[in-house]
Amino acid sequence: MKGSISPAGVLERMSSAVGNPGIPSPLVAGTDPYTILVGTVISLRTRDAVTEVVTKRVLKSVPAVADLAAVSAEKLSELLYPAGFYNRKAAQLKKLAQILISKHHGEVPSDRKALEALPGVGGKTAAYVVSMAFGVPAICVDVHVHRISNRLGIVKTASPAETEKALMLYFPEELWTPLNHIFVKFGQKICRPQVPRCGECCFKEWCRHAD
């Protein structure tokens, strides 16, 4: 970044700019590992407002792993609509529940590699679940985190995986878990993908994009 600003200062400025960020959408129905995992899968390629409504509806109908494994794919698709790729997510969640029962005694594993082996769960989702559900420090790099950290010049990376490694070196471990939610809200309100509000940005004196 142009000029000097501490890693903690980056998040403090973003937090001040967005105000109360609220509760992350995958957590609206609860904070147990199963609820967070299902909510995070639902949230992929889906707006927060839709994620919140759909997550609550799904988990009301299938409140436990056994219920998710038993529900029909057709019924689950209906519950997931209008979340993005709802038919695909229905199939993934069904398989995911069956694997949890057969390989993990019906429990969501706290191991990131085990999570990434589940259908519909990539590095981003696994990082989010281990950090939010199990308190394991991790940085969940979604499109907002990848875009903003590169725009600001915090990192210079080509992929989310590279961004995650670079941000782990830049931010102290105690800031890894809250980072995603703050970046997401900042990306939705100010550092938007197509028409960023550079004139309102608290980083405009440093940001390469605002030149």
N, C-alpha and C positions, 0 to 999 in steps of 0.2 A: 504493500500500500504506500501511497505517497504520504510522507510525513510519519509521525510516530503516534501510534495508538496501541494500547495493550490489548491482548486477546479478550480479557474481561471487559475492556472498554467497548469492544465491538458489539458484544451482546447487550451491554448496558444501553448503548445508543439505539440499537434495534428495539429493545424492550420499551424504551421511552417513546420511540416513534410510533409503535403500534398500540400502546396503551395496554389494557388488560387483554392478554392473548386468549383467555378462556381455557377450556379443557380440550386437549387433542381429540379430534373426532373419533378415533378408534377406541377411546376410553370412556365414551359417554354411557355405555351400558354396564361398566364395571372395570375393576382393575385386577381380576384374577387372570392367570396365564391363558386359560381357554378363551375367555372373553376378549382379551387383548389380541390374541392370535386371529380369531375370527374377524374382529373389527378391522384389523390391519389388512387382512386379505381383501375384505370388502372395500376398503378405502383406496385400493390401487386403481388409478385412472378414473376416480370418482370424486366429485365435488364434496366438500365437507358437509354441507347441508344434507345432501343425499345419503352420505355415509352414516350420519347420525340417525336418520330415520330408519334406514334399512337395517343397520346393526341392531337397533333396539327391537325391531320387528322379528328379525331372524332369531335372536337370542331369547326372545320371549317364547318362540315356538320350539326351539331346540336348545335348551339351557345347559345341556351337558354333552360330552363327547359321544356317549351312547345314543343320545337322541339324534345327533347329527349323522351318525352312521346309519341310523334306522330310517330316517326320512327319505322319501323318494326324491330322485333328481328333479322330477317335474315340479313337485311341491316346493323344493328348495329354490328352483329357478323363479317361481312365482314370488317367493318371499324376498329374493334378492333384487327383483326388478324395482326401480330402474338403475341400479348400480351398473357401472361400466362392465361389459363382458359378463353379464350375469349368468348366462348359460355355462360359459367356461368355468366361472367361479363355482357354480353349483357342482360340477363334476369334480373340480379340484378339492373342494371342501369335503365332499363325500369320501374321496380316496384318502384325504388327509386324516379324517376321523377313523377310517378303517385301519390305517397304519398306526395311529396312536394307540388303538386298542390292541393290535397284534404285536407291536414291537415295543411299546412304551407303557404298557399296563394302563392305558387310558389317560395318561398324563402328558402334558405338554413338556417336552424336554427343555432343560435350561442350557444345553450345549448348542452352540451356534451351528456347528457342522451337522448335527442331527436335525436341527430345524431346517437347514438349507436342503436337506434330502427330502423334505416333504413337498407334495405337489403344490404349486402356486407360491412357494416360499423361496425367495431369492435372498441375496445378501442384505438388501435394504430392509426387508421385512424381518429377517432373523435378527439384525442389529436392533431394530425397534423393539422386538419382543423381549430379547434378553435384557435390554436396558430398562424397559418400562415394567416388565413383569417380574424380573428376577434381580433387579438392581445391579446388573453387571455393566460397568461403564462401556458405552459403545456410541458411535456416531452413525446415525441413520442418514445416509446421503440420498435424498430424492432429487427431483429436477430443480427444485428451488435452491437447495443447498449447493448443488453443483454449479448452477448458473450464477448465483450471487457471489459465492466465494471466488469464482474466476473473474467476474465483473469487477469486484473490488480489488483484485490483485492479491488477495490473500494466498491463493494458489494459482498455479498455471498447469492445468491438467486436462487430459483429453477424455477421461472416463470417470464415472462415479467411484470405481474401485481405487483409482489413483487419487481422487479427491479425498476419499476417506483416509487413506494413509497420510496424505499431506496435512489434513486438518488435525489428525491425531498428534502430529508433531508441533503444530502451531498452538492449539488450545490445550490447556491443562486438563487432566483427566476428569476433574470434578465438574467441568463444563460440557463434557461430551454428551450426556443424556439430555439436558434441556436445550441443546443447540438446535435440534431439528425443528421443534415447535416454534421457536423464536424466528428462525430463518424462514419458515413457511409463512408465518403471518406477515413478516416483512416483505416477502415476495408477493403475497396476495394484495397487500395494500399499497406498497411503494415501488419496490424493485420488480415490477411486473415483467413478464417475458417479452411482450410485444411493444407496449407503450409505457416504459418505466417513467415514474414521476420524479425525474432527476431534480427538478426545481425544489421539491419538497424533501429531498433526501439529506439525511444527516451525515452522509459521507461524500457529498458532491465535491468537496475540496481535495479528496484523495482519489475518488473513483475514476478509473481510466475511461469508463463508458460516458462519463459526463463531460469529457474534454471537448 
